[in-house]
Amino acid sequence: MPPYGAQPGQDPFGAPQPGQQFGAPMGQPYGAPGPEPDNNLVWAILCTVLCCLPLGIVSIIKSTSVSKLWAQGDFAGAQKAADDAKKFAMWGAIASVVVVILYVIFMVVVGIGASSSGY
């Protein structure tokens, strides 16, 4: 009888039987082209909290799908989701900087207009 967890006809220590090949490294699906891409979840959360809520939420959704796609063997989809998560986080940060700059310009113009009106 094989030890607990081993299938009949399988080496209990995980060595391949004749005609079999070793699998992928631990934690990596078989046939993976390399390590799992960075999901950029930290940037997505920071973008959501500090910058632009709508683009940050989209970035979080994209970044959480990276690991699921990678585990399913959709390596191109996982890479695209990681790239999209980074793209949306960057767009959110850039949008917030543009809004702040426009706000500062507006306040300066309003301040100059108020001071020159004579009231």
JOPEPE-V499374 format. One line per field, one symbol per residue. ss: DSSP state (2 for helix, 1 for strand, 0 for the rest). Layout:
ss: ???
//
This chain:
ss: 00000000000000000000000000000000000000002222222222202222222222222222222000222222222222222222222222222222222222222222000
//
